């Protein structure tokens, strides 16, 4: 039993630490590395299959199978709760995680923001909805700063000649680096409720007084975001359905 506990602790702590180190070397911020590390803080069910196969072939005995099973049960159970409460865990451990974060590297296509660069909208999330939104804003005469935690999305947006930066607006430290005093809108195209609530909180901590637009797929999430400070909340599916109905009615 003691052996199972020791191995379980090693997996629960050691695996996330290894991922933190790797993510830090690659230039990702500590928050991204920590959340990614929690997802590998267990042995997989495939380990149980391999152990059972080893017993059937005579390579290992029943005691080894029992040990693997015990470690699997402990780590899978513990990691489930760790992932569920990952944001609270990060808040507790954040002061000690800076050692895994290297000085932030500049990614391909990322802009060095000029203090004189005219900007009026920050679009966070350059996926399908966010990229289309940013394109439409640019065509309407707005000066858009694109933000995404995927370096490929940042590079793709920057290739169009528009400013882009790599980052995660849920991270309060990153929000502090944005030119919030120059923009009228901060728009999140990410539909996650928790992500948008974190964004609103981070902007409030930085004293942002402009308008905030968030994205939600469910009305209850939209209502909560409005109560917490969102000026507007978009539902891409509802907007698409309304436009589709309008198009069909024009053909009647």
Secondary structure by P-SEA (a helix, b strand, c coil): caaaaaaaaaaacaaaaaaaaaaaaacccaaaaaaaaaaaccccaaaaaaaaaaaaaccccaaaaaaaaaaaaaaaaaaaaaaaaaaaaaaaacccccccccccccccccccccccccccbbbccccaaaaaaaaaaaaaccbbbbbcccaaaaaaaaaacbbbbbcccccaaaaaacccccccbbbbccccaaaaaaaaaaaaaacccbbbbbbbccaaaaaaaaaacccccccaaaaaaaaaaaaaaaac
